[in-house]
Amino acid sequence: MLPTSYIASLTYEEQCLLLGKKLDEIICFINNLLEQKIDDYIEAKFNDIMLASMYDADTETLILYLNKEA
C-alpha cells in the first residue's frame, strides 16, 4: 500500500497502472477462488434439487420444473 500523500502526487498514467494492477488481482480472484467456491457449492446442493419433467406432445417440447416437497 502506498501512503495517501504519495498517491495524491501520482500522475494520471501511474494511477491508471495501479488501477489496472488491482483489476488484474480481482479478475484472478474471480477466475480461481470464487469459481471454485461456486462449483463446490453447486456440487454440494445439487442432490437437494429435484427436477421433474413432462413431455407435451402437442408442441413436442420437454418441460422441466422443480418438484418442491416439504
N, C-alpha and C positions, 0 to 999 in steps of 0.2 A: 504494500500500500504506500502511496505517496502522500506526503504531508499536504494539507489543503493549500498552504501558501505556495507550494511548488505547482500544484495542479492549476491554480489560477494564472500562473505565468507561462503555461504551456501554449504552444502555437496551435492553431486550428488543426494542422496536419498531425501533430503529436497527439492531440485529443482524439482525432479520428482513429489513429493507430491503436491507442489504448482501448477505445470503444470496440474496435474490431477484434482485438485480442480477447476481451471479455465475452464478446458474442461467440467467438470460437469455443471458449470454455463452456458456455451454455449449450451450444449445439452438441458438443462432445458429451455432456451430461445427459442430454435428452436421448442421443443415439445409443449410449452404452447403458447407463444405470437405469434411467426411467423406463426405457423399453423393456429391459429385463424384469423390472418390478411389475410392470403391467402384464407381461407374459406369465409371470409366476402367479399373479392374482387370478388371471383368466383360467389358468390350468387348475387352480385350487377351487374355483367356484363353478367350473364347467359342469360338474356332475349334479349340482343343485338345480340346474336349468332343465326343465322337461319340455321338449318341443313335441308337439303333436302335428300331424299332417292330415290333410284332407284333399282328395282329388275331385275337381269339378269337371265332370265330363262335358258339360255344355261349352265351356270355354277352353277345355283341355289345359287346365292350369293346376299346379300343385300349390296348395295354401298351407303355410306354416304358421302356427300360433303357439303361444305359451300356455301350458296347462298348469294353472296355479292351484295347488292343493294345499290347504292349511294343515 
